[in-house]
Amino acid sequence: QVQLVESGGGLVQAGGSLRLSCAASGRTDSIYSMGWFRQAPVMEREFVARIIWSRGNTFYADSVKGRFTTSRENDKNVVYLLMNSLKPEDTAYYYCAADSGSSAGVYTRATKYDYWGQGTQVTVSS
């Protein structure tokens, strides 16, 4: 089992920045990649970014490319999502998720991930 705890959400004005953190514990040696997703009210959970745990390769949704950066500190088992140039449409509940590599499917789909954090709210005011 892997436990994930997000932090760092909040309220920010458009154009501002926030950094989310996701601390992993438990069987972190089973993690292949970490993903970030977000979900706005009455919307489906949407892929934001992904990082390969060991190599650090990153992948981004087109909507955040160039504005968001995900990184990790393996020795601390923490993954970050730095969000710059925030827009009101970025407002959502943000989740981190861990993929053990055992589930089939595309990494942009939530079903690919085995463990989820509780989420943190990000609100961007115009």
Number of C-alpha atoms within 10 A of each C-alpha: 12 19 17 23 18 23 18 15 18 14 14 18 14 17 14 14 17 19 16 21 22 24 18 23 15 11 11 17 12 15 22 17 21 29 29 27 22 22 18 16 9 6 9 10 17 18 23 24 24 28 23 17 25 12 9 16 12 16 18 20 15 11 12 17 12 12 14 20 20 24 19 20 12 13 6 10 16 19 24 22 23 16 20 17 15 23 18 15 13 20 20 22 18 26 26 30 28 26 24 20 15 12 12 9 12 10 19 19 13 19 13 19 25 16 17 21 20 14 22 20 19 22 20 21 16 11
